[in-house]
Amino acid sequence: MKRKGERSKADAKSSVAQQQEDVQIEIQQINNKDNEGDEGGGGGFFAFYLLTSLSPRFKGHTYIGFTVNPRRRIRQHNGEIGSEAWRTKSKRPWETVLCIYGFPTNVSALQVLI
């Protein structure tokens, strides 16, 4: 006999499955937004990112920046797509170490450092 407020194992599994499905939908929506890019000046959130050079010659070298599309930006730093980032060109390839997303402005994204 169930007590008030208790759920059966089947109910709990169903609830977990629903939560997992909801998370997957949210991830798909985020990925779709990332693929749209930030070219239209639409009011997306900003991300702060930290890169580290994978080049043995520049071991330990880092770079920080902000963007509304982190996936596109790392590809620019690595020269995979146009609008290259010339400041980081000599120390390629780069790897993202940290990315904090959700800042309302570029200034607030860079204030992570303060």
KOLMAR-802053 format. One record per residue (C-alpha): residue number from 1; residue in one letter; x, y, z. Coordinates in steps of 0.05 Angstrom, whole numbers, always signed. Example, Ala and Ser with C-alpha at 12.3 -4.5 7.8 and 13.67 -1.06 7.14 Angstrom:
[torpa 1, a, [+246, -90, +156]]
[torpa 2, s, [+273, -21, +143]]
***
This chain:
[torpa 1, m, [+0, +0, +0]]
[torpa 2, k, [+27, +68, -20]]
[torpa 3, r, [+32, +124, +30]]
[torpa 4, k, [+9, +193, +12]]
[torpa 5, g, [+62, +227, -32]]
[torpa 6, e, [+98, +161, -50]]
[torpa 7, r, [+108, +142, -122]]
[torpa 8, s, [+117, +73, -150]]
[torpa 9, k, [+183, +54, -184]]
[torpa 10, a, [+147, +55, -251]]
[torpa 11, d, [+123, +126, -238]]
[torpa 12, a, [+193, +148, -218]]
[torpa 13, k, [+224, +116, -281]]
[torpa 14, s, [+171, +150, -324]]
[torpa 15, s, [+187, +217, -291]]
[torpa 16, v, [+262, +208, -302]]
[torpa 17, a, [+250, +189, -375]]
[torpa 18, q, [+208, +252, -385]]
[torpa 19, q, [+262, +295, -354]]
[torpa 20, q, [+315, +264, -399]]
[torpa 21, e, [+271, +277, -460]]
[torpa 22, d, [+261, +350, -438]]
[torpa 23, v, [+336, +359, -431]]
[torpa 24, q, [+348, +329, -500]]
[torpa 25, i, [+298, +378, -530]]
[torpa 26, e, [+332, +436, -496]]
[torpa 27, i, [+400, +413, -522]]
[torpa 28, q, [+373, +408, -593]]
[torpa 29, q, [+344, +479, -587]]
[torpa 30, i, [+411, +506, -564]]
[torpa 31, n, [+447, +470, -620]]
[torpa 32, n, [+399, +498, -671]]
[torpa 33, k, [+411, +568, -645]]
[torpa 34, d, [+487, +557, -649]]
[torpa 35, n, [+481, +535, -721]]
[torpa 36, e, [+442, +597, -740]]
[torpa 37, g, [+503, +641, -724]]
[torpa 38, d, [+503, +711, -698]]
[torpa 39, e, [+506, +750, -763]]
[torpa 40, g, [+441, +787, -758]]
[torpa 41, g, [+456, +827, -695]]
[torpa 42, g, [+399, +790, -660]]
[torpa 43, g, [+402, +797, -584]]
[torpa 44, g, [+436, +732, -564]]
[torpa 45, f, [+472, +721, -499]]
[torpa 46, f, [+547, +729, -495]]
[torpa 47, a, [+597, +676, -475]]
[torpa 48, f, [+665, +685, -442]]
[torpa 49, y, [+717, +634, -466]]
[torpa 50, l, [+787, +613, -449]]
[torpa 51, l, [+831, +579, -501]]
[torpa 52, t, [+898, +544, -494]]
[torpa 53, s, [+947, +531, -550]]
[torpa 54, l, [+958, +458, -569]]
[torpa 55, s, [+1023, +475, -605]]
[torpa 56, p, [+1083, +445, -568]]
[torpa 57, r, [+1122, +508, -583]]
[torpa 58, f, [+1070, +552, -547]]
[torpa 59, k, [+1053, +505, -490]]
[torpa 60, g, [+1018, +542, -434]]
[torpa 61, h, [+997, +602, -477]]
[torpa 62, t, [+925, +623, -468]]
[torpa 63, y, [+875, +671, -499]]
[torpa 64, i, [+810, +699, -473]]
[torpa 65, g, [+751, +728, -511]]
[torpa 66, f, [+676, +735, -516]]
[torpa 67, t, [+626, +717, -570]]
[torpa 68, v, [+553, +699, -580]]
[torpa 69, n, [+572, +636, -619]]
[torpa 70, p, [+629, +597, -585]]
[torpa 71, r, [+631, +540, -636]]
[torpa 72, r, [+639, +587, -695]]
[torpa 73, r, [+690, +628, -658]]
[torpa 74, i, [+737, +570, -641]]
[torpa 75, r, [+734, +550, -714]]
[torpa 76, q, [+755, +621, -733]]
[torpa 77, h, [+813, +618, -684]]
[torpa 78, n, [+836, +553, -715]]
[torpa 79, g, [+829, +580, -786]]
[torpa 80, e, [+775, +531, -807]]
[torpa 81, i, [+728, +586, -831]]
[torpa 82, g, [+735, +658, -855]]
[torpa 83, s, [+741, +721, -813]]
[torpa 84, e, [+803, +692, -781]]
[torpa 85, a, [+826, +717, -714]]
[torpa 86, w, [+895, +744, -731]]
[torpa 87, r, [+918, +752, -659]]
[torpa 88, t, [+917, +677, -649]]
[torpa 89, k, [+939, +656, -718]]
[torpa 90, s, [+1012, +641, -700]]
[torpa 91, k, [+996, +595, -641]]
[torpa 92, r, [+946, +548, -674]]
[torpa 93, p, [+914, +500, -660]]
[torpa 94, w, [+872, +522, -601]]
[torpa 95, e, [+828, +484, -553]]
[torpa 96, t, [+771, +512, -511]]
[torpa 97, v, [+787, +502, -437]]
[torpa 98, l, [+728, +541, -408]]
[torpa 99, c, [+665, +572, -436]]
[torpa 100, i, [+615, +609, -392]]
[torpa 101, y, [+551, +627, -429]]
[torpa 102, g, [+492, +672, -411]]
[torpa 103, f, [+519, +743, -403]]
[torpa 104, p, [+473, +799, -427]]
[torpa 105, t, [+530, +843, -454]]
[torpa 106, n, [+601, +835, -479]]
[torpa 107, v, [+625, +878, -421]]
[torpa 108, s, [+593, +833, -369]]
[torpa 109, a, [+624, +772, -403]]
[torpa 110, l, [+693, +801, -396]]
[torpa 111, q, [+681, +823, -324]]
[torpa 112, v, [+690, +750, -305]]
[torpa 113, l, [+764, +768, -300]]
[torpa 114, i, [+754, +821, -247]]
***
